[in-house]
Amino acid sequence: MKLVFLGLGKMGRSILRGALSGGFLRPEEVGVVGRTPGRAQELAEAFGIQPLSLEALPQAERVLLAVQPRDFPQLAPEIAHPRVGYISIMAGVSTAVLARRLSTRRVVRAMPNLAAAIGESSTALTAPREAKEAGDLDFARALFATVGGVYEIPEHLFDPFTAMSASAPAYLALVAEALADAGVKMGMPRGLALRLAAEAMAATGELLKGRHPAELKDEVASPGGTTIHGLHALEARALRAAFYEAVEAATRRGHELGEAE
């Protein structure tokens, strides 16, 4: 068995769908361990993969850890097998902690984001030498490429990456909601306002690919026009500073989660 999912929440299901639909894995090569045997059976039937117990993990070449970081310390002794490779998507859990608790340095740390559900994730990867030599990093790179872009970065950048990229859908969803509310304030029907905000966010993302944000901003903001007055109001409310503080706070929380280990 090439890969066993330990936990199959929203992110795990997105990764599984990408791996299966992209042909990277076949259903018979994949297993899942759920919170209970019944849950494992339910998930397995939904995807045509194999339900497994914790005792069956040594059968796997690799295990994808998609559990909550707070559950990992208690779970680790039950799943640690020196001949298995591990790929973790747990926020804040370093490769050093993974290696120590799992009794192996065949560990890969990964951080995808919610856009994996539509094949547009940005995923960060890092791994120690032993995982690279065993092919675990190459496997993880190919796995996450089925759901979007992959970036190998130094581990000290993982918490900022998580705070900026992995958390970005929540930040930008808040911006879209605020933009729609502003339209409603000016008399626009809410359904239309929400649709226009979502379309504007999606289109802007496409327009930003391969160019500096200031270039796009300047194209829209003509001299003395409506947009530049709106931008002035946003700057007066310290929009940039709010994002600085949000990413800093999320980075700090990532550090705290790691220190708890």
Secondary structure, 3 states (H helix, E strand, C coil): CCEEEECCCHHHHHHHHHHHHCCCCCHHHEEEECCCHHHHHHHHHHHCCEECCHHHHHHCCEEEECCCHHHHHHHHHHHCCCCCEEEECCCCCCHHHHHHHHCCCCEEEEECCHHHHHCCEEEEEECCHHHHHCCHHHHHHHHHHCCEEEEECCHHHHHHHHHHHHCHHHHHHHHHHHHHHHHHHCCCCHHHHHHHHHHHHHHHHHHHCCCCHHHHHHHHCCCCCHHHHHHHHHHHCCHHHHHHHHHHHHHHHHHHHHHCC
